[in-house]
Amino acid sequence: MAFLLDTTILSIHLKRPDLTFTRFVTHGGQLFTSQVVVGELYAWAFRAKTPGNHEERLASLDDLRLQVEVLPFDDDCAKKFGEMKATMGTAAGAIDLMIAATSVVLDAAVVSCDSDFFAIQRIFPEIHVINWFEETLP
């Protein structure tokens, strides 16, 4: 099974790799993320309060890209996103819908602890959502 990691999961991994280490080792080679998520992580890096933190965060993103394959948001993803956005309207954020659309196109499970994905899944049951932390995080 392929796993499409969302921003919350990768943020946890960057900040607390001890919480994700086992999953990353167990599922190595099956871990993906979207270019959209990478954009959100770059925003996190550039929001750092000091320039030294910018460099540290950017370096951690470079390391992350060695562990997780980054997938483009292509025309197939854009088409699925449009379909989903037309159905959901403003009930879900555009970035979450872009990630969900990518998961459908790739037939990958979204890994997230963001409840928005479970709301999307109720409307689009073909989306498989997994929360790696349902027992370890609130």
N, C-alpha and C positions, 0 to 999 in steps of 0.2 A: 504494500500500500504506500502511496506517495502522500506526504504530509506538506501542506502549504502553511507555513508559519506566519501568523499575523504580527502586527507591531507589538502587541502586549507581550506575546511570548518571547519575541526577540529582545524586547526591552528588559524583560526579566533575565534572559540569558546574558545580556551585556552587563547588567548590574549585579546579578547573583548567579554566576555560572554553576555554582554548587547545586542549585535547584533544578538545573536542566541537564547536567552532565550525563547522567545515566541514559536519558532519552536520546541525547545527541549521539552517544556511543551506540546504543541499541539500534537506532534508525539511521545511522550514517549511510549516505548514498541515496536516501529516500527523502531528504529534507530540502524543501524548496521555499522560496518566498517570491513575492512580486516586486517588480521595480517600483511600484507604488509604495510598498512598505519601506523600501530603501530610502525613498524620498522623505518619508516621515522620520526615519532614523537620522537622516542628515539634518533635518530640522532640529531634532533633539541635540545633535552634536553642536550645532551652531548656536543653540540657546545657552550653552555653558556660560557661566558667569565670568570666567577668566580665560584668556587666550591659551594658557597651558592646558586647561581642561578641553578646549576645542581640539587641540592636537591629540590629546589622549583619546578622546571620543572618536575622532576620525581614524586613528590607528586601530581602535577596537572594531570599527566598521570594516576596515580592510581585512582584519583577521576573520571576522564573521563571514565575509564573502568567500573565504577558503573552506568554510564548514557547510555553507548552505548555498545551493545553486539559485541564482537570481534569474527569474523568468520575465520576459518582456510582457507588457500589456499590449497585445497585438490586436488585429482586426477582429478575430473571433471573440476575444475577450470583450472588445468594445461593443460588438453586436449583442452579446449576452448581457452585458451591463445595461445597454439601452433597453432591452426587454425587461430586465429586473427593475430598473429605475422607473419605467412607465407603469409598472404594476405597483411598486411600493411608494412612489411619490417621495414625500419628505419624511416618510416613516423610518427611513434608514439613511445613514450618512453615505455620501457618494464614495468615499474611500473604502468603507466596509463593503459596499456593493461591488466595487471594482475587484476587491480581493475575493469576494464570494463568486463573482462571475469567472474569475480566473480558475477557481477551484472546480467549477462545473466543467469548463472547457478542458481542463487537464485531468479530470476525474481523480482529484486529490482531496483528501479530508482537510478542512480548515482546522488548524490547531489554534485555539484561542481561549482566553478566560473572560472575554468581552461578551456580555449578555446580548449585545446587538446582533451577533451572529446567530444566536439561537432564535431570535425574533425573525430574522431573515429565513432561517430554516423552516419555520412554521409556515411561511408562504411558499417557499421553494423546497419541498422535502427531498429533492435530489441532492441537496447540499448536505454533506456529512460534516458535522462539527464535533470536535473532540476537545475537552478541557483537560489538559495534563495535570492541572492543579486543583481539581474540585475538592480534594480533601486537604490540601496543604496551604491553600491561599483563600482568603475570604471571597 
